[in-house]
């Protein structure tokens, strides 16, 4: 991405959104998203929605957010380019913006798949696009079955050189509660003998909608913050590494909260 700092960070360049975007940021953003959905769906139904097109659409989402006044601050953005083999990115889950934004940041340097809710694959337009990227879909009704599926399918993806993005929280939340942050990513990393990369996310610039949860208001006054931690190798049972991931995410959220 452009505008990288010397510390390999990205910050949205200064600028003033157009009048309509300042007055109606949510309307302006979702209007742009309609075309992004349409283009992605068109490619997906024709079987040509590859990684390059996925990244293209993701970067369009970032630009759409910036065009309505949302500012990004991304730390350690160059990390995926420096990683050798596949890894598991373990992140908190705050809003639907993450599934749109992360491919453009990670996939150019480290090919990824997401672990997602099975229900997302039935969404109009978006479901077809998400399915085209071959995610690992879990039902979220039977934790034991979900774990078995993730361990089995995750090992297949990792052995093929794909990295995995997992959100261990049971649901999206603006509040980070460590007790609700499960260790499924750690378990998969231990079985596949790959490192984990903690990712802290503050994406509450995109809030839940009243009628459609995934299409809510855009709040430009809230900066999108993303921080990539350094890789962590799993040792013994993985409990200490799980705590390391939690400390990284919790520490970043507390740091950002003080700056707000």
N, C-alpha and C positions, 0 to 999 in steps of 0.2 A: 504494500500500500504506500501511497505517497505521504509526505509530511512526517516521516519517521524522524525521531530525535536521535542524538548521538547515543543515548542509552537504549536504543532499539524500542522506543515507545512510539505510539501513534496518538496524536491529538488532533481533533477536528480543527481545521484552519478557521481563523476569524472570518466572519461574514454575517450579513443580515438577510434573513429569509424574505422572500417576496411577500407582499401585503396579504394576499389570500392565505398564505401559509402561516403568517403571524396571527391572523384573526381566527382561522379555523384549522389548526394543525392536524387534528384527528381526521377531518374530512379530506384535507389535502393529501395526507399520508395514505389513507386507505384507497383513495382514488388512484394513486400511483401503484399501490399494491395490486389492484385489479389487473393491471396490465402485466405485472410480474407473474401473478398467478396464471393468467391466460397463456403467457409465453411458455412457462414451465409445463403446464398441462399439455399444450400443443406438442412440445418435444417428448413428453412422457408417453402419450398415447401412440406416438410413432416409434417408440423404442430407441430414441436417440438422446435421452436426457442423461448425458455422461457427466463425469466429474467436472470438466471444464465449464459446461453449461450450469451446473449446480453452483459453482463458484461465481459465475457471471451473475446469476440471479441473486445470490447472497450479497454481493457487492452493490447491486442495484438497491437492495433493501437498506443497506447502510447509507447510501447516498440519499435515498428517499427520506430517511429519518433526519439526516443532516440538513436536508433542504427545508424542513419545517422547524428547524432550530434546535434539534437534539444534538448535544455535543458528546463525542466519544473520547475516552481516555483509556488507552490500552497499554498495559505494562508487559514487557518481555515478549513482545509480539514475534520476535525472530526465533523463539524456542523451537517450534515445530520443524523449522529448517535444520536445526542442529541435532535433532534426534536421529539415532542410528536406525534401530529396528522399530517394530510396532510398540505402542504403549496404550495405556488406558487413561483417558482424561476423565477425572472425577470432579464434578462441579455441583455447586448448589443450584437450585432451580427457582428462579424468581418470576419469570414471565415467558410468554411464548416467543418473545423476540429472540431468545437464545438459539432456538432451532433454525431461525432464519439467518442470524448473523454469524454464528460460529463456523459454518462451512467456508465462508469467504476468508476467514482468518486462519483456519487450520489446514484445510484440504490442499491448498497449493504446496505446502511443505510436508504434510503427513496425511495420506489418504485415510479417510475415516468413514465409519458407519455409526449410527446412533442406536441406543436402546430406547425404544419408545413404547407408549401405550398402544395396544392393539386398536383401540377405538379411533386413534388419529388416522389410521389408514382408510377409514370409511368416510372421512370428511370430503365434501365436494371439492373438486379441483386439487386442494392441498393433499388429500389422501392419495390420489393417483401420483402426484409428484413425489411424495415421501416414499411410496412403495417402490418407485423406480430406482431409489438409492439403496435398496436391499437392506433395510434396517432389521434389527432384532426386535420383534414385537412381543410384548408380554401382556397378559390379561389383567394383572393387578388384582386378581380375585383369590388366587391360590399361591401364596408366597413360596411354598416348597416347589411347586411346578415351575414358577417363574425362575427360581434359582437354577433348577435343572436345565431349563431351556437356555438361560444365559450362559451357563458354564459350557454346555455342549456347542451351541451355535457360536458363542464368543470364541471358543478355541479354534473353530474352523476359520472364522474371519481373521484371527490373529496369525494363524499358521499361513494364511494366504498373503500376509504382509499388511493387512488393514488394521488401523488403530480403531479404538472404540471410545465413544463419548457416552458416559453414564451419569444420570442424575439420581443419586441414591435416595432423595426425599420422596415420600409417597405422593406428594402433590406440590404444585407451585405455591410458594409462600414468600412474602416480603420479609418475613422474620426467620432467621436461621436458628433452628433448634437442634443442637447436636444429637439429642436422644432420638430424633426422628431421621437421622442420617445413617442409613444402614451400610453394611460393609460388603455389599455385593461386588463392587469394583475391586476391592482388595482380594476377595476370594477368587475371582476370575484371574487376577494378575498372578496370584500365588500358584494357581493350577497351571497357567500358561508360561510361567517364569518370565514375565515381562514387567517393566517398571510402571508405576502410576505417576501421573502428572496432576497435581491439584490445580483447579481453576476456580478463582473467586469471581462471582458475577453480581453486579448491581444493575439490573435492567428494569427497574420499576418505572422507567419512563413510559413503558407500555403497560397499562393497567388492564384488568379483566373487564369485559363488557357486561352490561346488564342482561341483554338478550342472548348474545353469543359471547361466551367467556373468552374466546381467543381473538375477538375483534373489539377491543376496548379503546378507551381514550388514550391519546398520546400527550404526554406532559413534558414539553421541551425544557422546563425549568429543572428537570431531574437529569443529571448527566449519566450516561451509560459508562460504567466502569468495568473493565475486565483485566484480570491479572493472572498470568501463567506462572506457576511455581516450577521449581527444578524437579527433575525426575527422582523418584524414590523407589528403591529396590525393596521388595518384600522379604522379611526375615522372620524365621520362626512361624508363629501363628498369624502375624500381621497386625496384632493389636496396636503396637506402638506406631506402625506406619499409618494405620487408620486414624489415630490421634493426631499424627503430624498433619494429615490432610485437613482434619477439622480445625486444628490450630491455625493453619495457613488461611483458610477461608474465613474463619471467625475474626482473625486478626485484621484482615483486609477490610472486612465489612465495618469493624469498629473504627479503623483508621479513616475510612471514607465517611462514616457517620459524623466524625468530629470535624471534617472539612466542609460538610454541608451547611 
